[in-house]
Amino acid sequence: MAKEALLIVDMSNDFVADHGTLTVRKPAQDIVPYIKDLATSFLAEGNVVVVSMDAHKQNDPHFELWPPHNIVGTEGQQLYGDLHDWFQDNKNHENVFYTPKTNYNAFFKTDLAETLRSLGVEKVHTVGVTTDICDFLTVAGADAEGFKTAIHKRGIATFTDLGETMVNHMKRCFHTQIIE
């Protein structure tokens, strides 16, 4: 039986908390309850939940473009608030996975596609931050790997004015299902 996967992208303290180094702040904080409920529903239905998180080293070349963020082992890289608690309660569940990433796309140079295929996943749902960077490129990565894609508008946020444009772009380019 085909499964679906929920990818929770970059919902770390550095991207969500008020004091985060590259934070979306309130728009990201506001989507946490929706993501938590959605993750709980996915597990209850026998589907898969993946937390995909930036995982940078101290002197990562990535920081030539962006302020230092999501440095491995720091409080900034931990999941934010209730999502942290949800993950701690569910991290040993057979259908919950953690995938660190060093690129915007959660599929780039990770074993995520292989893991999802081995579990019978055919469709990837994406939530998290940011809509126009990591969410967009992760949806592109899922599409390139042959997965059907969906984006949950109530579960995404960004710090730019490009969110809606990128959602429409995902729909046109990758035939992504838009879930209101």
C-alpha positions in Angstrom: 0.0 0.0 0.0 1.4 3.4 -1.0 2.3 5.7 1.8 2.7 9.5 2.0 5.4 11.4 3.9 5.3 14.7 5.7 8.5 16.7 5.4 8.9 19.3 8.2 11.6 21.6 6.8 13.9 23.8 8.9 11.6 24.5 11.8 14.5 25.3 14.1 15.0 27.9 16.7 17.3 29.8 14.4 14.6 30.0 11.8 11.5 30.3 14.0 12.3 31.8 17.5 12.3 35.5 18.0 16.0 35.4 18.9 17.0 33.2 15.9 19.8 34.3 13.7 17.9 33.9 10.4 14.3 34.0 11.8 11.0 34.3 10.1 9.5 35.0 13.6 5.8 35.2 14.0 4.7 33.8 10.6 6.7 30.7 11.4 5.6 30.5 15.0 2.0 30.7 13.9 2.3 27.5 11.7 3.6 25.3 14.5 0.2 24.0 15.8 -0.9 23.1 12.3 2.4 21.2 11.6 2.2 19.4 14.9 -1.4 18.3 14.3 -0.6 17.3 10.7 2.4 15.2 11.9 0.2 13.5 14.5 -2.4 12.7 11.8 0.2 11.4 9.4 1.5 8.9 12.1 -2.1 7.9 13.1 -2.8 7.0 9.4 0.4 4.9 9.1 2.3 7.4 7.1 5.8 8.8 7.5 7.1 12.0 9.1 10.5 13.4 8.3 12.2 16.3 10.1 14.6 17.8 7.7 17.0 20.3 9.2 19.9 22.5 8.1 23.0 21.1 9.7 26.0 23.4 9.3 29.5 23.3 10.6 31.0 26.3 12.5 32.8 27.8 9.4 30.5 26.6 6.7 31.0 28.5 3.4 27.2 28.8 3.4 27.8 31.6 5.9 29.3 33.8 3.1 25.6 34.2 1.9 23.7 34.0 5.2 24.3 34.7 8.9 25.6 31.7 10.8 22.6 29.4 11.6 21.7 25.9 12.5 25.2 25.0 13.6 25.2 21.4 14.6 24.9 20.9 18.4 23.6 24.4 19.1 20.3 25.4 20.6 19.7 27.3 17.4 19.6 24.0 15.4 17.0 22.3 17.7 13.4 22.1 16.7 11.3 25.0 17.9 8.9 24.8 20.8 6.0 22.3 20.6 7.6 20.7 17.5 10.6 19.8 19.7 8.4 18.3 22.3 6.4 16.4 19.6 9.6 15.0 18.1 11.0 14.0 21.5 7.7 12.1 22.2 7.8 10.4 18.8 11.4 10.1 17.7 11.5 6.3 18.4 8.4 5.7 16.3 9.2 3.4 13.3 7.8 6.0 10.8 9.6 9.1 12.2 12.9 10.1 10.7 15.4 12.9 11.1 17.4 14.0 8.0 20.1 16.6 8.4 20.9 18.6 5.2 23.7 20.9 4.2 21.8 22.3 1.2 18.5 24.0 0.7 17.0 20.9 -0.9 16.4 18.1 1.6 17.0 15.5 -1.1 20.5 16.8 -2.2 23.3 14.5 -1.1 21.1 12.8 1.5 19.6 9.3 1.7 16.0 10.7 2.0 14.8 9.5 -1.4 16.1 6.0 -0.8 14.6 5.9 2.7 11.2 7.1 1.4 11.2 4.6 -1.4 12.1 1.7 0.9 9.0 2.6 3.0 6.7 2.7 0.0 6.2 6.4 -0.1 4.9 7.8 -3.3 3.8 11.3 -2.3 5.7 14.0 -0.3 3.9 16.7 1.6 6.0 19.7 2.6 5.6 22.2 5.4 8.1 24.5 7.2 10.3 27.4 6.2 11.1 29.2 4.0 8.5 28.9 1.3 10.7 30.5 -1.4 14.0 28.8 -0.6 14.2 25.5 1.2 10.5 24.5 0.8 10.6 25.3 -2.9 13.9 23.5 -3.5 12.8 20.5 -1.5 9.6 20.2 -3.6 11.8 20.5 -6.7 14.1 17.7 -5.3 11.1 15.5 -4.5 9.8 16.0 -8.0 13.2 15.2 -9.5 13.3 12.0 -7.5 9.9 11.0 -9.0 7.6 11.7 -6.0 4.2 13.3 -6.2 4.3 16.5 -4.3 2.0 18.6 -2.1 2.5 21.8 -0.2 0.3 22.9 2.8 -0.3 26.6 2.7 -1.3 26.7 6.3 2.1 25.1 7.2 4.6 27.3 5.4 6.1 30.7 6.0 8.8 33.0 4.7 10.4 36.3 5.5 10.0 37.7 1.9 7.0 38.7 -0.2 7.6 35.8 -2.6 5.6 33.1 -0.8 2.5 33.1 -2.9 4.5 33.4 -6.1 6.6 30.4 -5.2 3.6 28.3 -4.3 2.1 29.1 -7.7 5.4 28.2 -9.3 5.5 24.8 -7.5 2.0 24.1 -8.9 3.0 25.0 -12.4 6.5 23.5 -12.6 6.1 20.4 -10.5 2.3 19.8 -10.6 2.3 20.2 -6.8 -1.0 19.8 -5.0 -1.8 23.0 -3.1 -3.6 22.2 0.2 -5.3 25.3 1.6 
